[in-house]
Amino acid sequence: MRNTEADTLDELIDDCTAMPAELRGRADTLPEPRPATPWQVTDDCVAQVAGLDTYV
């Protein structure tokens, strides 16, 4: 019985690059990242850490 599985990373890479393109799937481009939503510190956030200095 012949072992068809890759034993090393190099063998795996060789096996994958030898596959026909139609079997590898599409190489879709990723969309541009959205700009991060600006955040603000609310009074509720400040209240959550009020008195933290006494514990630290």
N, C-alpha and C positions, 0 to 999 in steps of 0.2 A: 504494500500500500504506500502510495507516495504522499508525503506531507505537503499540502498546498498552502499552509499558513506561513506567514512571515515569522521568522524567529528573532529578527532584529529590527530596529527602527529603519535602518537603511534598506532592508529588504521590503519593508512595508511601503516606504516611499517609492521604491522602484516599481512595486506592484501597482500602486495607485496611479503613477504617472504613465504606466503602460496601458491603462484602461482607455477604451475609446471615449471620446468627448461626450457622446450621447448617453453614456452610462454614468458619467460623473455628475450630471445635473447641471443646471444653469448657474452661471456665476453672476447673479444679480448684484447690481451696485447698491450699496446702502444709501438710504436717504440722508440728506444733510441733517445734522443734529439740530434740534429746536433750541432756541435760546432759553436759558434757565429763567424760570419765573422768579422775579425779585421777591425777597422775603423781608419781613419786618418783625421786630420783636414786639410782641403784644404784652399788655399788662398781665394776661393769663400766664405767658411764658415766664415773665419776671416773678410772678407769685409762686411758680413751681420750684424755683431755686432760692426763694427767700429763706434766709437763715442757714444756708448751706455751709457758710464759713464756720459755724459752730460745730459741724460734724467733721470737717476736714482738718 
